[in-house]
Amino acid sequence: MANEHVFDQSVMYIHRKIDRILESVTSRDLKKIMTLFFDANRIFVYGAGRSGLVARAFAIRLVHLGFQTFVIGETIGAPIKKGDLVILVSGSGETIPTVMTAEISRNISAEVIVITTEKQSKITQYADVVIVLSSDDDDPQRTKLAPLGTLFEASAWIFLDGLVAELMETKGETETSMRLRHATLE
């Protein structure tokens, strides 16, 4: 490994860790999530920082799938109501705006899915489903090869893209049908 570039080491490390992290997602969790999606009137997503970028990318795919979807905090939005589904992405589970969004959503009686690294964080107390994507180790290589929240954000992105494939299958969607909902002006 000494002759490899740090890039190669990082990619292999991240790939290996993400595989292990995503093994924690159960079919029971997926079944609950699918039920929430198909029972929801509308879908709202939110996350701060890089977690927010992951949430936004997921929102785009949900629109491609035909779900009425909003990104919380954008200028074009709608009020969350009972019967809606809110999906929150927060590595720490403690980010104040994200926790506040979870609490408000719960008070309105919306359903809440939380994707986080911390099962016992503030945000999880408001969730109907919690997906924990945690590397849960103090591997010294992590700080060099996957700094800060890299493993969480990459795992969340892949988890949500896997969920897109599951939603496609269940809805009978294809890439062709999704492309018809793809933005024509970007």
C-alpha positions as CSV (number, residue, x, y, z in Angstrom):
1,M,0.0,0.0,0.0
2,A,3.0,2.3,0.4
3,N,3.3,2.9,-3.4
4,E,-0.4,3.8,-3.8
5,H,-1.5,7.4,-4.0
6,V,-3.5,8.7,-1.1
7,F,-6.4,9.0,-3.6
8,D,-6.4,5.3,-4.2
9,Q,-6.2,4.5,-0.5
10,S,-9.0,6.9,0.3
11,V,-11.4,5.5,-2.4
12,M,-10.7,1.9,-1.3
13,Y,-11.1,2.9,2.4
14,I,-14.4,4.8,1.8
15,H,-15.8,1.9,-0.3
16,R,-14.9,-0.7,2.3
17,K,-16.4,1.4,5.2
18,I,-19.6,2.3,3.3
19,D,-20.3,-1.4,2.6
20,R,-20.0,-2.1,6.3
21,I,-22.1,0.9,7.3
22,L,-25.0,0.1,4.9
23,E,-25.2,-3.5,6.2
24,S,-26.9,-2.0,9.3
25,V,-30.0,-1.1,7.3
26,T,-32.7,-3.7,7.8
27,S,-35.4,-4.9,5.5
28,R,-37.8,-4.0,8.4
29,D,-36.6,-0.4,8.2
30,L,-37.0,-0.3,4.4
31,K,-40.6,-1.7,4.7
32,K,-41.5,1.0,7.2
33,I,-40.0,3.7,5.0
34,M,-41.8,2.4,1.9
35,T,-45.1,2.5,3.8
36,L,-44.5,6.1,4.9
37,F,-43.7,7.1,1.4
38,F,-46.8,5.7,-0.2
39,D,-49.1,6.9,2.7
40,A,-47.7,10.5,2.5
41,N,-49.5,13.4,0.8
42,R,-46.2,15.2,0.1
43,I,-42.5,14.8,0.9
44,F,-40.2,17.3,2.5
45,V,-36.5,17.0,2.9
46,Y,-33.9,18.9,4.9
47,G,-30.3,18.8,6.1
48,A,-27.7,21.4,6.9
49,G,-24.3,21.8,5.2
50,R,-23.1,18.7,3.3
51,S,-26.0,16.7,4.7
52,G,-28.3,19.2,3.1
53,L,-26.6,18.7,-0.3
54,V,-27.4,14.9,0.1
55,A,-31.0,15.7,1.0
56,R,-31.4,18.1,-2.0
57,A,-30.0,15.4,-4.4
58,F,-32.5,13.0,-3.0
59,A,-35.3,15.5,-3.5
60,I,-34.5,15.8,-7.2
61,R,-34.8,12.1,-7.6
62,L,-38.2,12.1,-5.8
63,V,-39.4,14.7,-8.2
64,H,-38.2,12.4,-11.1
65,L,-40.3,9.6,-9.5
66,G,-43.4,11.8,-9.5
67,F,-43.6,12.6,-5.7
68,Q,-44.6,16.1,-4.8
69,T,-41.4,17.1,-3.0
70,F,-40.1,20.2,-1.3
71,V,-36.8,21.2,0.2
72,I,-37.3,22.9,3.5
73,G,-35.8,26.3,3.6
74,E,-36.0,27.0,-0.2
75,T,-37.9,30.0,-1.4
76,I,-40.4,27.8,-3.2
77,G,-42.1,25.8,-0.5
78,A,-45.2,24.8,1.2
79,P,-46.3,24.4,4.8
80,I,-45.8,21.0,6.3
81,K,-49.2,19.4,7.3
82,K,-50.5,16.3,8.9
83,G,-50.2,13.5,6.4
84,D,-46.9,14.7,5.0
85,L,-43.5,12.9,5.3
86,V,-40.4,14.8,6.4
87,I,-36.9,13.2,5.8
88,L,-34.1,14.8,7.7
89,V,-30.4,14.1,7.1
90,S,-28.1,15.0,10.1
91,G,-24.8,13.4,10.8
92,S,-24.7,14.5,14.5
93,G,-28.4,14.5,15.0
94,E,-27.8,17.6,17.1
95,T,-27.8,20.4,14.4
96,I,-30.2,23.0,15.9
97,P,-32.2,23.9,12.7
98,T,-32.6,20.2,11.8
99,V,-33.7,19.3,15.4
100,M,-36.1,22.2,15.4
101,T,-37.5,21.0,12.0
102,A,-38.0,17.5,13.5
103,E,-39.8,18.9,16.5
104,I,-42.1,21.1,14.5
105,S,-42.9,18.3,12.1
106,R,-43.8,16.0,15.0
107,N,-46.0,18.7,16.6
108,I,-47.8,19.1,13.3
109,S,-48.3,15.3,13.1
110,A,-46.2,14.8,10.0
111,E,-44.3,11.5,9.8
112,V,-40.5,11.9,10.2
113,I,-37.6,9.8,8.9
114,V,-34.2,10.6,10.3
115,I,-30.9,9.6,8.8
116,T,-28.0,10.1,11.3
117,T,-24.9,8.6,12.8
118,E,-26.2,8.9,16.4
119,K,-29.0,6.7,17.6
120,Q,-29.4,8.6,20.9
121,S,-29.2,12.1,19.4
122,K,-31.8,14.9,20.0
123,I,-33.3,14.5,16.6
124,T,-34.2,10.8,17.0
125,Q,-36.8,11.5,19.7
126,Y,-39.0,13.0,17.0
127,A,-38.6,10.2,14.4
128,D,-40.9,7.5,13.3
129,V,-38.0,5.7,11.6
130,V,-34.3,6.2,12.4
131,I,-31.7,5.0,10.0
132,V,-28.3,5.0,11.8
133,L,-25.4,5.1,9.4
134,S,-22.4,5.1,11.7
135,S,-18.8,4.1,11.1
136,D,-18.8,3.7,14.9
137,D,-15.0,3.3,15.2
138,D,-11.9,5.3,16.1
139,D,-9.9,4.1,13.1
140,P,-6.9,6.5,12.9
141,Q,-7.0,6.2,9.1
142,R,-10.4,7.8,8.9
143,T,-9.1,11.3,9.7
144,K,-6.7,11.1,6.8
145,L,-8.7,9.1,4.2
146,A,-12.3,10.1,5.0
147,P,-12.2,13.3,7.2
148,L,-15.1,14.8,9.1
149,G,-18.4,13.5,7.9
150,T,-17.3,11.9,4.7
151,L,-18.4,8.4,5.6
152,F,-21.8,9.5,6.8
153,E,-22.5,11.7,3.8
154,A,-21.4,9.2,1.3
155,S,-23.3,6.4,3.0
156,A,-26.5,8.6,3.2
157,W,-26.2,9.4,-0.5
158,I,-25.8,5.7,-1.5
159,F,-28.6,4.7,1.0
160,L,-31.0,7.2,-0.6
161,D,-30.1,6.2,-4.1
162,G,-30.8,2.6,-3.2
163,L,-34.1,3.8,-1.8
164,V,-34.8,5.5,-5.2
165,A,-34.3,2.1,-6.9
166,E,-36.7,0.5,-4.4
167,L,-39.3,3.3,-5.0
168,M,-38.9,2.9,-8.8
169,E,-39.6,-0.8,-8.6
170,T,-42.6,-0.4,-6.3
171,K,-44.1,2.4,-8.4
172,G,-43.4,0.7,-11.7
173,E,-41.2,3.6,-12.9
174,T,-38.4,3.3,-15.4
175,E,-35.5,5.6,-16.2
176,T,-37.5,6.5,-19.3
177,S,-40.6,7.5,-17.3
178,M,-38.4,9.4,-14.9
179,R,-36.6,11.2,-17.7
180,L,-40.0,12.7,-18.7
181,R,-40.0,14.5,-15.3
182,H,-36.4,15.6,-15.6
183,A,-35.7,19.4,-15.8
184,T,-35.4,20.6,-19.3
185,L,-33.9,24.0,-18.3
186,E,-30.7,23.5,-16.3
